[in-house]
Amino acid sequence: MGICLPCLGGAAEDVVETPDPETRRRQLAEAAEKRQKESSTRGIKNPEALERKKRQQEEMEKQAMISTSTSGGGGLKWQVG
């Protein structure tokens, strides 16, 4: 009867080295970002169009904020005299 022992040969090739903590942390962060991106686009047929729409909405809000701040502030004017 034969006994298969990992120490007799070929077992060194099967060992997977664990990456250093920094590399492992980076890999985990990348995987988390990928999962988050996939879950955020689930059910959306055209994610690029949605992103474009969001950017346009943000620009419109930004323009509205700028126009209200430059239009005199809408406050009461004081008259000295």
KATA-V981634 format. One record per residue. N is the residue number from 1. RES is the residue in three letters. PHI is phi in whole degrees, -180 to 180 (none if undefined). PSI is psi in degrees with one decimal (* if undefined). D_CENTER is the distance of its C-alpha to the mean C-alpha in whole Angstrom. Layout:
N/RES/PHI/PSI/D_CENTER ; N/RES/PHI/PSI/D_CENTER
//
This chain:
1/MET/none/137.8/56 ; 2/GLY/-99/146.4/53 ; 3/ILE/-117/128.8/51 ; 4/CYS/-94/112.9/47 ; 5/LEU/-115/134.9/46 ; 6/PRO/-66/-18.6/43 ; 7/CYS/-83/-4.6/45 ; 8/LEU/-86/-14.3/47 ; 9/GLY/152/142.4/45 ; 10/GLY/80/-11.5/42 ; 11/ALA/-73/-27.5/40 ; 12/ALA/-64/-28.8/38 ; 13/GLU/-73/-25.2/36 ; 14/ASP/-84/-12.1/35 ; 15/VAL/-76/130.6/33 ; 16/VAL/-102/123.3/30 ; 17/GLU/-79/139.5/29 ; 18/THR/-83/129.6/26 ; 19/PRO/-69/160.4/24 ; 20/ASP/-64/160.4/24 ; 21/PRO/-57/-37.5/21 ; 22/GLU/-66/-44.2/19 ; 23/THR/-64/-42.3/19 ; 24/ARG/-63/-41.9/18 ; 25/ARG/-61/-43.2/16 ; 26/ARG/-64/-42.2/14 ; 27/GLN/-64/-42.1/14 ; 28/LEU/-64/-39.3/13 ; 29/ALA/-65/-42.9/10 ; 30/GLU/-64/-41.3/9 ; 31/ALA/-65/-39.6/10 ; 32/ALA/-65/-42.7/8 ; 33/GLU/-62/-41.9/5 ; 34/LYS/-63/-44.9/8 ; 35/ARG/-63/-41.5/9 ; 36/GLN/-64/-42.5/7 ; 37/LYS/-64/-43.1/6 ; 38/GLU/-65/-40.4/10 ; 39/SER/-73/-30.7/11 ; 40/SER/-74/-25.3/10 ; 41/THR/-100/4.7/12 ; 42/ARG/-65/127.0/15 ; 43/GLY/88/-2.0/18 ; 44/ILE/-102/123.5/17 ; 45/LYS/-74/-36.4/19 ; 46/ASN/-132/86.4/18 ; 47/PRO/-65/-27.9/14 ; 48/GLU/-66/-42.1/15 ; 49/ALA/-65/-38.4/18 ; 50/LEU/-64/-43.7/16 ; 51/GLU/-64/-40.6/13 ; 52/ARG/-62/-41.6/16 ; 53/LYS/-64/-41.2/18 ; 54/LYS/-62/-45.0/15 ; 55/ARG/-62/-40.8/16 ; 56/GLN/-64/-40.7/20 ; 57/GLN/-63/-42.9/20 ; 58/GLU/-63/-40.7/18 ; 59/GLU/-63/-42.1/21 ; 60/MET/-64/-41.3/23 ; 61/GLU/-65/-40.2/23 ; 62/LYS/-63/-43.8/23 ; 63/GLN/-64/-38.6/26 ; 64/ALA/-65/-40.1/27 ; 65/MET/-65/-40.9/27 ; 66/ILE/-67/-42.9/28 ; 67/SER/-68/-34.6/31 ; 68/THR/-74/-31.9/32 ; 69/SER/-77/-26.9/32 ; 70/THR/-93/-4.6/34 ; 71/SER/-88/20.9/37 ; 72/GLY/101/-4.3/39 ; 73/GLY/82/-20.6/37 ; 74/GLY/73/12.4/39 ; 75/GLY/-91/178.1/41 ; 76/LEU/-76/145.5/45 ; 77/LYS/-103/133.8/47 ; 78/TRP/-96/140.2/49 ; 79/GLN/-119/121.6/52 ; 80/VAL/-95/131.8/54 ; 81/GLY/154/*/58
//
